[in-house]
């Protein structure tokens, strides 16, 4: 007997209940045409993930119930296991329900509720405590939901209840190295239970999170039998024969730079598309960060929906203008140059009395950044297009950015990309098609806010800076532990101090795409007012 299980890797939109249900129905019809007996969908696919405080609204659950009933009535000729929220006896659950021939056959309640990194499920849900094993075409299928398989217990429970295969619904967000980690965790469950696994993951951008898909099937030895592509919707049917999933499509893993770039493209496309913005505006500087951001925007939206604006000051190098114009020629977007010297002169006159007798300093530099930010926001207001900010993780960590200046905008594309990774991704992008002039990649980075300025005038080399930020911010190492790894005490003290005093800036920065296991967003919650000092 063969059980044909279709994996639906769906891009759901939070709150679009009717739209999400329509996608599930469409996938079910396509799966049925391929001869599938069962369609496995991602976690909470009906409402999108994460719905956050929508889950505190009683009317939200009522609407989900209504949409699930309508979906069940529309599905025919195939069983569908659909993820959704549900209220039972006053308690809220993260659930999965099997619908068949217009009927809800059975419902499973998620037992392990993650409350770490970007997850906050204990705020909304109660834990289930009962296994759910369904017999479909003679095969006993155990149900788990995402975090259920990240520790021992629930998979074992399903096995004890008679399961022959484990079906797992997931909304597992992307970060670098996540796919390898998923496979390792699932193999631990397979070793413990002997159960093969079918793993369906959500795909798509949701605010700062990107869900990469990458759904897969592992046999009872932990071998990959099926591997779906990442960062795109997909539907694949896996044959389950004689207790094992059979070999099928296996998409090869990509290099990290390609993977991260795809995450950025999907994040931008879905953030603008799902929120109804007609296009993007980017302040181009002739530097590497704005160049990479422009490439991502064009690949995500198309050149016709992207506008680049160069705003030179008296300190802008001629090569910055030349390289920006060359990049525009390569990518074919709308491009405008708006010189900011007249505005700088006006502000200098306005503040002349206030600044009398005081030396020029970062105040004047920040005025330039704020003039540029004001121009970009005015263009955004007039056109409806969204300003994409271009600051990277290294800058956000140490506050090398200007409030209401280069931080102005609606979405921070490379907010979680360290400067060293910016260069690696840019070099990789040029292997796809030449888009970033070589000089932008090779010249020393500079904000060009005063004569001869370079980033390294006020920061350690980015190789050092990024390593210290990763150790302290992402991996929670103490300054003493970082120094023991070979970094100078002066550099460590300096970077940690800058990171600490810049929290008030980061709290006001736009939401941005998360690609590491810890970004400056949902999983970074340090107090602004904070007198704790790390012991040395």
N, C-alpha and C positions, 0 to 999 in steps of 0.2 A: 504494500500500500504506500502511495506517495502523497505527502501533504505538501502542497505548493503554497509557500508563504511569500507574499509580496511585501517588500520593505518600502515604505513611503517616506522619503526624505523631503519634508514639506517646509516651505517658507511661510510661516504663519505670522500674522500681524496682531499685536496685543489689542484686544478690545473689538476686533472686527469679527464678531461671532458668525454672522451670516457669510462673510467672505471666506473665513477659515473652514466653515462647514462645507461651503461650495467646493473648496479645494480638496477636502477629504472625499467628497462625493465624486469629483472628477478623477481622483486617483483610484477610487474603488472601481469605477467603470473601466479605466485603463487596465487595472489589475485583472479584472474579470475577463477582459478581452484576451489577456495573456494566459488565461486558464488557472489563475490563482484561486485557492480556496479561502485564504485569509489575507487581509491587509493589516499590517502592523504600522501604526502611526506614532509620531513622537509624543512625548510628555506634554500634557496640557495643550495639545494642538488646537483644541476647540476655541480656547480663549487667548492663545499666545503665551509666551513665557519671557520674562516674569511679569505677571499682572500687577504685582506689588499691592498698593493699598486699594486697588479695585476690589481686592478680595475681602475688604472690610465692609463692602456694601451688600446688603441683603438683595437689592434689586439685581446686582450682577449675577448672583447665583440663580435667581429666578430666570433671568434671560438665558443663561447657559443651559438650564434645564429645558427651556422651551426649544432652544436650537438643537439640543441633543435629540429631543423627541422628533423634531422635523427631519433631522438627518437619518434617524432610524427608520422613519417611514419611507424615506426616499431610496435607501440602500436595498438592493435586492440581488439575489443570485451569488452573493459573496458575504462572508463574515468579515466584520471590521472591528478591530480593537482600537478604541479611540480614547485619548487622554483628555480629561476635563476636571474642573473642580465640582465638588458636590457637598451639599449639607444633608446630614442624617442625624436626626434626634438632637438637633441643636449644635452639633459638632461639624466642623468643616474639614474636608479631606481632599488631598491630591489623589485623583482616582483614574482608573482605566476601566472602561466598560466594553464588553463584547456585545455588539448589536448584530442580529441575524433575523432576516425576514420580518423586519419591522418591530422586533422585540428586543428589549434589553435582557440578555441571557444571564449575565453575572457582572458584578463590579468588584474590583480590587482596590483597596486603600493603601497608599504608600506608607511604609512602616518607618523608614529612616529619613528624617527631615534634616537636610543640611543647614547649618547655621554658621558658616564660615566663608571666607573669601567673599564672593559677591552674593552668597545665598543668605536668605533670611526667612526660611520656611516655617520655623517655629513661631514666628510672629503671626502666621495666618492659619496654619493647619494643626490638626490633631494627628497623632500617629495611629495607623491601623495596626492590628495585631493578629490577623487571620490570613493564612495563605489562600491563594485562588488558583485552582488547577482546572482547566477546561479541556474537555475531550472534543477535538475537532478532527473529523474524518479518521477516527480511530486512534489518534495520537493525543496523549495527555500533555497539555501545554501549561507550564507554570508561568505566572505573571510576576514580574518585578518592575519597579519604576526607578530609574536612574540611581540615586544614592543608595537604594536597597542593595545594590551589588558592590558598593565600595567598602563594605565590611562584611564579615561573616554573619550568618544568621538567617536572613530571609531566603536566600537561595537554598540553603540547607533545609529550611522549612518546606519549601516547594518540593524538594526531592523527597522528603519524608511523606509528603501528601500524595506522592505517586507521579510526579512530573517526569516526563521523558526528555523534554526540551525546555529551555528557559527563554521566554520572550521578554525583552527589556525595552520599555519606552523611555526615551531620554530627551532632556533639554540640557545638554552638556556644552557650556560655552567654550570657545576656543582660547587657548593660550599656547605659546611655543612649547612643544614637547607633550601636548595633551594627548594626542592620539596614541603615542607609545605607552603613556601612563594608563589609558583606558584598557589597552590590550593586556598589560601586565595585571591589572586588577581583575579583569574577567578571567584570565588564566588561573588566578588564585581560586576563584569560585569554581572553575572547572575541575581543578585538582581536588578540591574538597567534595564536590558533588558528582562528578562524572557527567554532568549535563552539558550538552552543546548549547550554544547561545546564539540567538538572533537579536541584534542590537540596532534599533532604529533611532537616529538622532535628528533633532531639529536643525534647520539651516536658515540663515538670514541674519540681518542686523537688527538689533533692538537697543536704541540709545547707545550706551558705551559698549554693550556686549555684541559679539559676533558669534553666531552658532555655525560651526563649520561642516555639519553633516558628518561625512566620513563613516557612515553606517557600515556594519560588517556582520559576518557570520563566522563563528569559530566552531570547529568540531569538538568531539569529546577529548581530543588530545591537545586542544588549544591551537590547532593549525587554522590559518585563515583560509576560508573557502569562498568568501565573497567580500569584496571591499568596494564600496561606492565612492564616487568622486567627492571632493570637498568643495564647499562654497557654491554649490548649485543644487537645485532640486533634482531629484532622481527617483526612479522607480525600477526595482529589480526584483525578479522572482527567484526565490531559492527553493530548490527541491529537497525535501526532507524524506530520505529513503532509508529504511532499515536502521533507524535510530541515529542517522547522521545527516547533516546538511551536505549537499553535493557541491562540487566545484563549479564556480561560475565566474562572473566578472570580478577581476581583481585589479584595481587601479593602483599604480605604483606611487609611493610617497615622493613628495617633491623636496627640493632643497629648502632650507628655512627661509631664505630671502624671497623665494617665489611664493611660499605659503603665506608669509606675513603680508606680502604685497596684495595677494588675493583677498586676505581678510580686510585690508584697508579699502580696497575697491568695493567689496560687498557692503562694508559698513557705511561708506559714503553714499552708495547707490540707494540703499534702503532707508537711511536717515532722511535724505532729501525726498526720495520717492514716496515713502510712507507718510511723510509730514506735508506733502503737497508743495514743496518749493520748486519753482520753475527752472532754477539753475543755480550756479555757484559763482562767487566772485572771490578772486585771490589777489592779495597784494604781492606782486612779484618784486624781488629785491636784487636778483642776480646771484643769490646765494643758494646753497644746496637744499635747505629746508623748504623754501617756497617752490623750488624747482621740482622736488619730489612730490609735494602736495599738488602741484599743477598736473603732473603726470597721472597721479591717482584720480584726480577729478575728471580728467579727460577720458581715461579708461573706464571710469564708473558711469559717466553721464553722456559722453559724446562731446566733441569739440564745440558743437553748436550751442551747448547749454553752459559753457564755461567762459568767463570773462576774466582777463588778467589786467591788472592796473599797476603800472610802474610809477612811483612817486619820488623822483630824484630830488636830492638836496644838494647844496654846494659841496658836500663831502662824498657824494656818490661817484665812484670811480667810473671812468669811461668804459672800462671792460665790463662792468656790471650792466650797463646799458646795452653794450654790444652783445653780451651773452644772452640777455633777456630777449632781445630782438631775434636772435638766432633760434632760441627755443620756441618762440612764437611761430617762426617760419616752419619749424619742424612739426609742431602740433596743430597749427591752423586755427587757433582760438582768436576771439576778438581781443584786441590789445589797445590800451590807451596809456599815454604818458601825461601825468599831471604834476608839474613842478611845484614843490612846496615852499620854495624860497620866499615868494610873496607873503605867504601866511606866517613864515618864521619871522619876517621883518615886522609884520603887524603885531605879533605877540611880543616881540622885543620892545616895540614902542609902548605897548599897553603896560608892560611890566617894568619899564625903565626906572621909574621912581622906586618901586619896591625892591629892585635888585641893585640899586645904586651902591657902589663901593664894594660889592660882593663879587668874588671870582666866579667865572663860568664853571659849571660842574655838571653832574648828571641831570640837573634840573632842565637845562637847555637841551640835552640829549633826549630826555623823556618828552619834551614838548614836540620834538620832531616825530617821535613815534605816535604821539596822541593826535597830531595833525593828520597823519596818515590814517589812523584808526577812524577819525571823524569823517574823512573823505570816503573811506570804504563803507562805513555805516550809512552815510547819506545815499550812496549809490545803491546800497541794499534796500533802503526804505523806498526809494523811487522805483526800483525795478521789481522788488519782491524776491530777488535772488538772495541766497544765503552766503554770508561771508565765511569762508573757511580759514581758520587761523592756522599758522604755520609753525608754531613753537614745538620743539621736541621735548622729550622726557628729561634730558640732561639740563636744559634751561629751566623747565618747570621745577626741577628738584632744588636748584640753587637760587631761584628767583631772578635769573638773567632774562628778564622780560618786563614789560611796562604795563601796569594796570591802565585800562582804557586806551591803550596804544596798540602794540602788536598782539595783546591779548584780546582785543575787541573782535567779536564775531560770534557765530552761532554754533560752530562745530569744530573741534580740534582734531584734525586728521591724524597727526603723528605725535599726539600728546604722550603716548606710551612707547615711543620709539627713541631709544638712546641715540646720541649723535653718531657713535661708531656704527650702529646698525643702519642709520640713515645713509651713510656712505656705502655700506655693503648692499643695501637694497637698490640704491641708485645705480651702482655698477651692474647689478643683475638686470635691472630694467633696461639698460642700454644693450644688453645681449638679446632682448626680445625685438627691439627696434631702437635705433639711435634717436634719443629724445632729449637727453640732457647734455649740453655741450661739455666736452671733457674739461675745459678750464674751470667750470663751476665745481667740478668734483675735486680738482687738484689744487686750486688756490686756497690759501689760508682763510678760514671763515672769519667774517667781520660783520658787525652791525652797521658800520659806516655812519656813525653818528658824530665822529670827530676825525680830524686828519690822521691817517696812518693807523687807525684802530684795528686790532684783531682780538678775537675772543680770548686768546691766551694771555692778553695783557692783564686780565682780571680773573682768569680761571686756570686751574691746573690743566695739563694736556688731557684731551677728552678720553684717551685710553685709561688714564688714571682716574679721572672724575667718574666715568661710567662704572668702573669696577668698584669704587667706593660706594656709589649710590646703590648699585645692585646688592652689595654686601649688607649695607645698613638698612636700606629701605625695603628691598624685596625679600632678603633672607634674615633680617632682624639680628645680624651680628652686632656685637658691641664695638665701640671704637677700639678697645684693647685687642679684641679678636681680629679686627681688620688690620691694625698695625702689625700684629703677629704674622700676618700673611705677607708682609714685606713692604707695605706702604708707609711713607714717611708720616711721622706723628703730626707734623705741621699740616700736611695735605689733608689728613683724616680729620683733624680738629676743624680746619677751615671749611671743608665740605659739609660736615655734620652741623656746624653752626649755621651755615647758609641754608641748609635744608630745613633746620628748625625754625629760623626766623622768617622763612618765606611761606609759612602755612597760610597766612592771611591772604596772600596773593592767590595761591592755588585754589582756595575756597571760592574765589570769584571767577575762576577760569571756566571757559565753556566745557561742556561734556565732550569727551573724546574717546576714541576707539581703544579698547583694552586688548593687548596682545601678549602681555606677560602674565605670570601668575599673581602679580600684584601691581596694580596701576594706581595712579592718583585719582581714584574715583570711589566706587562703592566699597572697595576693600581697603581703603586708607582712611582711617577715622581718627586722626590725631587732633587734640584740642588746639585751638589757636592760642588761647591764654594758657600758658604751660611753663612752669618754672622747673620742671624736672631736667636735670642735666646728667647725661650718661656718665657713669663712673669710668675713669681712666685707670 
